[in-house]
Amino acid sequence: MLHGQLIWWYQDGQKKEEVNFLQGERDGFAWWWYPDGGKNGVADISNGLGKITLFFAAGSIYVATNLSNLVPNIWEHISKNL
């Protein structure tokens, strides 16, 4: 069971994703970056509720939404599209 911070990296060493886990579930802040280091997204999730904001590569907001019990589907979609 995952607990604590988990970080994924691009092959060139650039950080790709940083996520916090609490008893096997994503919880707290999560961040995603484009390969060039630009911010791809940020989320603040607790108990299946929270907010996620995704950004265009140029830095403007693509979408910002509140989440309600959608976390498993959202995380799967984000992870596949990073």
C-alpha positions, 0 to 999 in steps of 0.5 A: 500500500502506497503511503507518502510522496511518489515522484515520476521522472522523464527519461531526461531527468525532468520531473513529470509527476509528484503525488501524495498518497494516504493509505493507498489513495491519492490525497493532498496535492499533486503536480504534473509537468510538461517535458520542457518543465512547464506546469501541466496541472495541479490538484488538491484532493482529499477523500475523493473531493477537491479541485484540479487545474490543467494548463496549456503548454503556454501556461494559460488554464485549460480547465479548472474544475471541482471534483466529487468522487471522480478521482479514480477516473480522473487520475487514470485519464491524467496519467495516460495523457501526460 
